[in-house]
């Protein structure tokens, strides 16, 4: 396959290099809003790649470049437009989350995909992480018994640049949405009610953007399971993503290894790791590679879509409910948000 690739930033640089080494990819055509940046990335990857990696003169040139599929790793604000262009061009597409920063934009883009009958895979890489996959298998086999409590943690080692925040959708939509998707994927259950809160006691740019630097949500699933999900931009110990699943028979932890950034307070307990996880690309490197390989197989018609745009929409609905709860200081039932979605025609 000849893959068109859009976005030459941090995650785009990683994804492009990974794709160039993925089975089934015969050529890679890279585009970016800044053609010079696309050319630089293509040159760096092509020097070591086993397949041709070239740069397009523009985003439009990628679409007219004879590609068989498209990978979108651009700035969030461009996702919905590029998903729509891919659908109208009949191209299977992979896109980093989110589809759009708002519900209306998400629904419009998904309507285009549905009308075109094309494939859209969304980037929720935790579905491809070995620990999350093992936990899903354990749950589905009933090894934990009745699961009554799930605790999810997503902690960045340091805040993002101030200019990132106004375009991120906020901490809940940007970070906790991964936990919301993982909970649904792991358990096979739906969230029915949320209660969320947040604080912004760190840098002033969080408050200026109307965002929070720390958030916590309590989710109730349709079988009564209680889920706590917390996120922060300030975890000086390192990048920390974990999920604890507690059942009547056993308890399982995802993300607990020799690089998990915590120190025991117990006498004789384990000290902090010598080299904690630093950021998401390092922690989930293998998962990202597996995710992209899955996209290539799905785009070739060799496997089903592992994470459709509809799945991303469900996770966004939970995030929207949590954001409404945070702003209005009240519990919010998911039915309230799905009613809004129905009003949008979805």
N, C-alpha and C positions, 0 to 999 in steps of 0.2 A: 504494500500500500504506500501511496505517496501522501504523507500527512502534512496538512497545513497547520502552522503553529503561530498563535498570536500572543504576544507579551514577552518582553525581554527583561523583566524585572527579576527580583530575587527568586520567587517561586517558579517563574517562567524559565529562568536559566537552569534551575535544577530539573524541571520537567523535560525541557528540550534535550538536555544531555541524556536523561534516562530513556527517552523515546528513541534516540539515535542508536541505543544499544538494545532495543526491544525486538524480539523475534516478530517477524511479519511486517516490519517497517522497512521499506526499500529506499525511501528518500524523505527528507524533511525540508519544508520550505517555511522559513521564519519571517514573520512580519511584526512590526511594532509601529505605534504612532510616531516614534522617532526612528527613521530609517537607519541612521548611523548606529543606533544601539542594536538594532536587529542585525546589521552587518557585522558588528563586533562579536556578538554572541555566535552567529553562524560560523565565523572564522575560527573561534576558539573551539567549538565542538567539532567542526569538520577536520581539524588537525589530527584528532584521535579517533574519529568515528569510522566504522566499517561501511557506512552508507553515505551517499552524497548529502551534505547539509549546505543549503544555500539561503541567501537572504532575498526577500522581495523588496521592491522599491516602495511599496505602500501596503496598507491593509487591503485595499481593493485588489492589488496585484496577487495577493494570496488567494483570494476567491477566484480569480481568473487564471490561476496557475496550474490547472489540471489536477487538482487534489481529489483524493478519495474520501477524506475525513478531515475534521477540524478539531484542534485542541485550543481552548480559550483559557489563557492565564493572564489576562489583562486586568486593568483597574476595574473595580466592582461596578462603577457607573456605566461601563460599556457592555456588561455581560448580556443584558436583555436584548440590546440591539444586535449584537453579534450572534446570539442564539437564534433570533428571528431571521437574520440573513442566511445562516446555515440551513435552517429549516426550508426556507424558500428556494435555496439552491439544491435541496435534496441531499444534504450532507449529514451523515452521522456526526455527532459532536460530543465532545467532553468539555465540561466547564467547571472551573473552581466555583465553590459556593461564594456568595449567594447568586440566585438568578437575578434578583433585583433587591433593592433596599426596602421596597414597600410591597404590600400584598397585591395592589392593582397591577403594578409592573410585572410581578411574577405571574399572575394569572394571564395577562396578555401574551407574554412570551410562551407559556405553556400551551395556550390556545393555538399559537402559530405552529408549534411542534405537532400538536394533535391533528391539525388540519393538513399538514404536509405528510403526516404518517412517518416521520423520520425518528431516529433514535437520539435521545439526549441522556448522557450519563453525567451525574453530578459528583463533585469531588468531596466525598465524605470518607477520608482515608482510613478512619478507625475500623471500618468494616473489613479492612484487609490486614489489620495488625494481628500478629499471631496470638497475643494474649486475649484480645477481644473475641477472636474466632474460637479459641478454646473455651472461653466463658459461655459463648452462645451454645456451643455443643453440649457443655455440661448442663445448662438450663434446659435445653430441648430434650435431653435424656433423663431429666428429673433427678440428677445426682445431688442437688441441693435440697430436694424436697420443696415444700411450699416456700417460695421466696417472699419475705415480708418487708425487707428493707434493702434499698440500693443507695449507696453514697458515691456521688461522682465529683471529681475534683479536676479543675483545669486552671493551672497557675502559670502565668508568664514570669520569666526571670526578671524582666524589666519592661517598663512602658514602651509603647511604640512612639514614633515621632509625632509631635503635635499635629502635623498636617494630615496624618492618617485618620484621625478620629472623625472629622466631619463626613468622611466618605465610607466609614466602616459599618455604619448601622448601629453602633454602640456595643458595649461589652456583651450584652445578652445575645444579640443577633450574631455577633462576630465569633464569640468563643463558646458560650453555653449551647448554641445551636448544635454543635458537634455532640455534646452529651445527650441532647434531646433525641437526635437521630440514633445514637448508639443505644439508648434505652429502648426505643421502639424496636430496633433491629434485633437486639439481644433477646428481649422478652416476648416479642410478638404481641404486645399489649398496647393499648392506646391511652394517652393522657386525657383525663376528664376534667381535672381542676388544678389550678396553680395558685400559689401565693408567693410573691417575690418582693425583695427589697434590695437596696443598694446604697453605697456610700461613695463619696468623692472627696476624701480628706487628703489626697496626695497632691500632685501638681495642679496648678490652677487651670491648665488647659483642658482638663477633664470637665470641670464645671463650666468653662466657657463654651464647650462643645455640647453641653446638655447631657453629658455622659457620666458614668460612674467608673471608678477604678476597681471596685469590689462589689460582687453581687452574690446573692443566695436565693435559691428557689426551692420551694417544697411542691412536689408534683404528686398527685394521686392518680394511680393507674386504674383502668376499668375493672381490675380484679381486686382492688383494695391495696395493692402494694404501694408503699410510701417511698418516694425518691427525694433525696436532697441533692442539689447540684450547686456547687459554689465555683466562683471564678474570681481571679484577681490579676491585675497587671503588676503587682509588687510582690514577687516571691524571690527574695534575694538569694535563697539557697540554691535556686536553679529552676529549670522548666519541669513542671510536675503535672502529669496527667495520669490519674488513677480512677479505678472504679471498684468498689467493694460491694459484693452481692452476698446477702445474708439470708440463709434459709433454715428450715427446721432441722435439716440433717447436717449441713456443712456450710462453710463460708469460703468465698473465693475472692481473690484480689487480682485485678488487672493492673499492670504497670509497676509491680513491686519487684525490683531487681537491684543489682549492685550499683546502679547509677541513680536510683530514686533519691531525690534531694531532701532527706530528712535525717535528724539525729535523735536517737532515743534519749529520753530524760531518766531512764531507769539505770541504777548502778550496774555496770557491766553490760549494758545494752549496746547495740551497734552504734558506732560513730557515723558521722556523715560520710558520704562517698568521696573518694579522692578526685573523681572527675564526674560531677553530676551532669545530667542532661542540660544543654545550654539553650536549645530552641527547638521548634517543632520540626524543622527539616531534618535535624539530627535524630530526634526521638522516633520519627515515623518514616525514616528513609526507606526501609524495606517495604513498608505499607504503601508508600507512594509509588514505588516501582511496580509492585503487584497490581495496584489500581490501574496504572497506565497499560500494563500488559493485558489486563482484563478488558480494557476499552478496545484495544486493537483486536482482540478475539471477537468481541461483541460486534464491532464495526464490520468485521469480515463475515459475520453471520455464523460464527463457530460457537457462540455461547450467548446466553441471555444477558440482557442489560442488568448489571449488578446493583445499580442505584439510579433509578429513573428520576426525572424532574418532579414527578408527583411525590416521591419520597422526600425530596428537598422541600416541597411545599408543606408537607405535614410537619416537618421539623420547624419550619418558619412559623406555622400557626401556633405552635407551643411557645416559640420565642415572642411572638406578638402578644399572646396572652400574658406572658411574664412581664413584658414591658408595660402593658396596660395596668397590671397589678402593681408594679413598682410605682408608677406615676400616680395612681389613684388610691394606693394603700388599702387594697381590698382583695379578697379572693376573686378569681375570674374562672368561670367555666369555659371549656373549649367550645361549647355550643355557641357561646356569644361571638366567638371569632369566626366559626364556620358559617354563622348566619350572615356576617359581613361578606364572607367570600361568596356566598350564594347571591348576594346583592350585586356582586361584580360579574355574575354570569358564569361562575365556575361550578 
